Amino acid sequence: MKDFSKRFQYTFTVISIFTIIITSVMDLNETHMTNQLWTPHARFHWACQYFASIVVSVVSLYCLYGKYKDKGSVFSKLFIGLSPLYFWGMFIPALLMPDTSTAPDGIILPPNFPKIFTIIHPNFIIACILSVISIIITSKELNRHIKPMHDVSE
């Protein structure tokens, strides 16, 4: 059975746990799941995304620490390494959709709240950072065991 590097294992453990905690704290309240400004259908879609994110994060943790036949395979590394993109990475194309905003509806911002964060919410910045980290660490993990090919004539 192949192992994951400690950097890979620690990075995706932290990201998976962070995703479970932060989405639960930030989204299971009146700013998202129970926001009266959202139509029931919009809340339904958000609930689908929330539960899918939780399941992907839990499965990712199982893939890191559980016992299974293909642990350490390229597929397991890709699943774990790209799992943050299933939630955080989707913030990037979502912002490109017409009439979307990264700021929650109905929230009254403090008077000194930086204007840039009304356009690009801190969650969007976190999403971009986690997406880049995920891609870099996964790429390094996939290349970890690749040995250079030697010339056959040697």
N, C-alpha and C positions, 0 to 999 in steps of 0.2 A: 504494500500500500504506500503510495506516494504521500508526502506531506506538503503542506503549504509553508511558505516562508513565514517567519514571525511577523515581518512587516505587513504582509498580505493579511494574515489572520487577525492581527491587532487592528489594522485599518478598517477592515470590513466588520469586525465585531463592534467597534465604536460606531461606525456609520449605521449599522443595522439597529443597534440599541437606540441611538440618537433619533433615527427615523421613527421608531415605535413610540418613543416618549414625546418627541416634539410634535408629531402629528396628532397624538392624543390630547396633549395639553392645549395646543393652539387651535385645533379644529373641532373638538367636541364641545362647542359652546355657541353663543349667540353670534359670533363673527362668521361662522360657517354652517355647521350642521343644523343648527336651530335658528338661523337668521331669518327673521320674519320677512325681510325684503326679498328673499329668494323664493322662487316658486317651488312647490313640492317636487316637481320633476328635476329641477336644478339640485335640490338637496339630495334627491335619490342618486343622481349621478355622482355627487361628491361623496356620498356614503359608499358607493361602489368603489370609487378610487381609494378612499380611506381603507376599507377592508382589504382590498387587493394589495395595497402598500404594506399593511401589517402582515398579511400572509407571506408575501415575497420576502420580507425581512426575517420572519421566523424560519422560513425554509432556508434562507441564506445562512442563518445561524446553525441550523441542523447540518447543512452541507459543510460548514467549517468544523463542527465538533462531533457530529454523529458518526456512526460506523455504517459504511455502505461500500459496495463493491468498487465503484469507480471514483472513490475519493482521490482527489489530486489530479484527475484527468483534465484534459483541456476543456471539456464541456463543463465540469464542475467549477473550474476557475472562471470560465466565461459567465456562467450563471451567477456566481457569487460577485464577481467583479463588476458585472453590468447591472446587477440588481438595484443599486441606488439610482440608476438612470431611468428605471421604470417609473419612479416617482419624481425625484429631484430633476432629472434630465428633461422631463416633460414640461417644466416651467418655461423653458426656453422657447420651444415652438408655440406654446400656449399664449405667450405674450404677443406673438405675431398675429393672432386671430383678431379680426375686427371687433372693436368695442369691448376689449378686455382691459383689465387693470390688475395690478398686483396688490393694490390696497383693498382691504376688506370693506364691504358695503356697510354704511351706517355708523362707521367709527368716527368719533370726533377726535381729531388730532390736537395735541397740545400746541399752543401758539408758537413755541420755539422749535417745533419739529422741522428738521431740515427738508426743504422743498424737494431736493433730489429723491428723497425716500417716499414722496407721494407719487412719483413717477415710477421709480424702480424701488420696490419694497425690499427691506433687508432679507426677506425669505428668498427673493429672486437671486440676490447676491450669494446667499448660502447655497442655493441650488446650483449656481454656476461653479462655485468653488468645489462642492462635493462631486459634481460631474467630472470636472477636470482631474481631481485627485483620483477618482475611480478609474478613469481611462489610463492615467499614467501608471498607477500601481498595478493594474491588471496587465498592462502591456509588459511591464518589467517582470511580473510573475510568469507570464507565458513564455518569455524569453530566457528565464532562469536556467532551464535545463537543456537549452539548445546548444549543442557543441558545434564548433566550426567544422565544416567538412574538410578532410585532408585530400590532397592530390593523390589519386590512385597510383600514379607512377612512382611515388616515393618508396 
